[in-house]
Amino acid sequence: MQVVYLNVVYFVIGLLGLYLGAEWLVGGAARVARRFGMRPLVIGLTVVAFGSSAPELLVGVVASVQAESEVVLGNVLGSNIMNIGLILGLSAIVRPLHVGMRLMSREAPLMVLVSLLVAAMMLDESLGRVDALVLLVGFVAFLAFVLRAAEQESPAVAAEYVEYESAQRGPPEDRIGRDILLIVAGLAGLIIGAQLLVMSAVFFARLVGVSEVVIGLTVVAVGTSLPELATCVVAALRNESDIALGNAVGSNLFNLLSILGVSALIRPIPVSPGLMEFEIPAMVLFAIMLVPLAWHGRKLGTISGGALVIGYVIFTTLLITRSLP
């Protein structure tokens, strides 16, 4: 029993390490980027969106090094489903999300295409190093696409990001030493948190008798998605819809292209045939559900948000039911 309590402590500390690490890393990196002249819109689409996925990245790297590939896969699939079903759903319930960003009309279909590409790669029951290289090249191309698209966004969208950055990070100050310290502390928190979370998640999976994939899809995905949840809900409360939508969709693409790419490059990821029957189709379905709502001028309202949350609850219930011994 003492071992169980100890792993509960490890799990809680791991969650705190991942959340605080991501907050410190994103805050420090965003202020450094602003000091060197990067526009808030570009910071929001890159540093903030990708930085909020840092917990998933560190968990993926640690799990791959420790040969716990099922945790990697479960975490990415679970985070992508949660970002749309639970996080955007809750954000829309808090305040309807109006789509003003032109980039969203291209990012949302791209998320579907990348989801289908990853699903196709998994048909041979493995994500190998060749697949990893394809995904990483795709990530570099996606980053270039985002930077170019940011130059074409409307002044209203750019102003939204300026307001958000000013409210969240404060004015840039001449304290680069403090921000670098925050970045280092954030990385340390992420590394320690990822190690503790993976270790405790594997322990509880074996204790309960479910696969590491299921633990990754549920508790690990919830833990690593806390930064996205905080960003999207705060943005919704401030009526900054484009930030909420951009962060969720950008994070999903980062998860698929970068995290799976880096993790599979470290160690090829075996894919259970059962994942192709339920979890992977569910990820693709949630991505498809967002496309009609992501065109310029559309709205993700309270009813649609509630439907996404209900869909997430149904998915989680079926997942747990299927996994019980």
N, C-alpha and C positions, 0 to 999 in steps of 0.2 A: 504493500500500500504506500510505503514511503516513496518508492520509485515513481508511482503514479503522481503523487503530490509534487515531486520534484520536476516531473515533466510538465505539469500544469504551470509551475513557476517559469520554466524555460519557455513555454509557449507564450505566456503573457509578456515576459521580458522581450522575447523575439518580436512580438507585435509592436511593442513600444519602440524597440530599436528601429524597426522598419519604418514606422510612421514618423518618428522624430528625425530619423536619418534622412528620409525623403524631404521633409520640411526644411531642414537645415541646408541640405544640398541644393534644393531648388531656390531657396531664399538667397543664399550666398552667390550661387551661379547667376541668378537673374540680376542681382545688383552689380556684379562684376561686368556682366554683358552690357548693362545700361551705361556703366561708367565708360566703356569703350565704344559707345555710340550705337549699339544695336537698338533698333526700334522696338517699343513694347509689343507691337503686333507680331514681329518675328520672334521675340522672346516667348510670347504666349504660345505660338504655334510649334516651337522647337524646345526651348529649355524647360518650360513649364509642363507641356504635354508629355515630353519624353522623360523628364525628371520625375514626374509622378508615377512613371512605370519602372523607376529604378528598383523598387522592392521586388517586382516580378523578375527583373534581370538578375539581381543578386541571388534570389532564390533559385533561379534556373542554373546559374553558374555553379553555386554550391551543390545543388542536387546532382548536376552532371558530374562534377568532380568526385562526389561520393557514390556514383553509380546508382542513384535513385531517380532514374529517368522518368518513371511514372509520375513522380511529383512535378517534374517540369511540365509534362504534357497536361496533366490535370490542372495545374495552376494557370497556364495560358488559356486553355479552353474555358475554365471557370471564370477567369477574370474578364474575358471577352463577352461571355454571356451576361455576367453581372453588370458590366459597364453599360450595356444597353437595357437589359431587363429591369434591374433594380436601381442603378444609379441614375440613369436618364429618366426612368419611370418616376422615381421619387422626386427628382428635380422638377419634372413637369407637373406633378401634383402640388408641389410648393408654389410654383408659378409657371403658367404656360410658357413654353419656349418658342419664340418666334425666330425663324431662320432668315438672317440677313446676309450671311457670309456666302459669297459666290463659291469659295473653295469647297463648301459643304456639298454642293451639287456634284462635285467630282470626287471628293473623298469618300462619300458614302457608297457609290457604286464600286469604287476602287476597293473598299473594304470587302465587298461581296466577292469581287474577282480574286482577291488575295486569299480569302477564306476558301474559295473553291479550288484555287491552286494548291494550297496546303492539304486540303482533303484529297486531291488527286495524287499528291506526293505520298500520301499515307496508304494508298491502295496496295502497295507491296509490303505493308505491315512494318515499315521502317522509315525514319527520316535520317538519311545518311549524310555524309560530308559533302557530296555533290549537291544534294538538296540544300544543305546549309549555305553553300557558296552562292547558289541561285538566290536564296532569300536575302543574303547580305548584300548582294549586288542590287537587288530590288530595293532594299532599304536605302542605300546611297542614292538611287534614282528617285525614290520617294522624297527624301530630304531635299534634293535639288528642286523637285517639283513644288514642294511647299514653299521654299524660299522664293522661287519665281512667282508663284501665285500670290504671295503676300504683297508683292509690289503692285498687284492689280486690284487689291481690295478697296472698297469704298471708304471715304473719309469717316463715315459713321461707324463702321466696324473698327477702324483704326482707333477712333476716339474711345470706343468701348474698352479696348485693350489698354489704352493709356490710363483711363480711370481705374480699371481693375488693378493694374500694376502699382499705381500710386497708393491705392487703398490697402493693398496687401503687403507691399514691400517698403512703402515710404519713399521719400525722395532719396536719390543717390547721394551718399555721403563719402567724404574722403577718408574712408576707413577700410582700405582694401585688405589690410592685414586681418581685420576682424572677419571679413567675408571669406577670405582664404581659409581661416581657421574653422569657420562654419562648414565650408565645403569638405575639409579634412574630417571634421567631427561627423558630418553627415555620412561620408563614405564608411567611416569606422562603425557607426551605428547600423548602417545597412549590412555590412559584412557580418558583424556579430549577431544582429537580429536574424539574418538569413540562416546562419548556421544553427542557431537555437530553434528557429521555427521548423526547419527541415528535420532536425533530429527529433523534436517532440512530435511532429506530425507523423513521421514513420513509426514511432513508438505507439501512438494511439491507433494508427491503422492496424497494426499487428495485434494490439490488445483487443480491439473491437472485432477484428476478423474481416475487415473490408480491405480493398486494394488501396495502394497509395494513390492511384488515380482519383478515387472517390474523395479521399482526404484533400487532395490537391484541388479538386473541383469545388469543394465546399469551404472548409475552414481556412485552408491556405489562401484560396482565392479571395475570400472575404478579408483576410488580414492584409494581403498585399494590395488590395484595391481601396484601402482607407484613404490614401492621398487623393485618388480620383473622386471618391465620394465627397470629401471635404471641399475640393475645388468646385465640383459641379453644383453642390447644394448652395455654397456661398455665392457662386455666380448667379444661380437662379434667384436667390433672395435679393440680390442687387439688380435683378432684371437685366443681366448680361448673358442673354441666351446663347449668343455665338460662342462665348467662352466655354459654357457648359457642353455644348454639342461638339465643338472643336476638340476639347480635351478628351472626351470619351472616344470619339472616332479616331483621333490621332493616337491615343493610347492603344486602341485595338490593333491598328496597323503596326505600331511599334512592337507590340507583343508578338505578332505573327512573323514579322520580317526580321527583327533584330534578336528578340529573346530566343525564339526557336532556332534561328540561324546560329547564334553564338553557342547555344547549348548543344545543338547537334554537331557543331564543328568540334567541340571538346570531346563529345562522346555520342556516337549515333544513338538515336532514340527508337527503341522498339515500340511498335504500335499494336495494341491488342485488337484482334478482329472485332470484338464487341463494341469498341469505340465507334466503328464505322456504322453501327446499327442505331445508335442513339445520341451520344454526346457530340460527335462531330456534325451530324445533320442538324442538331439543335443549335450549335454555334452558327452554322450557315443560315439557318432559318431566322435567328434573331438579327443577323446582319441584314438580311433581305427585308425584314419588317421595318427597318429604319429608313430604307431608301425612299419610299413614297412621301415620307415626312420631312425629307432633308432638302427638297428643292427650294430655291430662293423664294421667300415670301410665304412659305407654308408655316404651319404652327403645330407643335407637339403639345396638345392640350391636356387638360385634367383627365378626360375619359381615356385618351390614348395612353397617357402615362399610367393610369390605373390598370389598363389592359396589359401593358408591359410588365408591371409588377406582378400581376396575377399569373402571367405566363412564366415569370421567373419562379414563382412559388410552385407552380405545377411542375416545372422542370426539376426543381430541387426535390420535391416529394417523390416523383417517379424515379429519380436517380437513387435516392436513399432506399426506396422500396426494392428496386432492382438489385441493389448491392447487398441486401441483408442475406445472411447465410441461410 
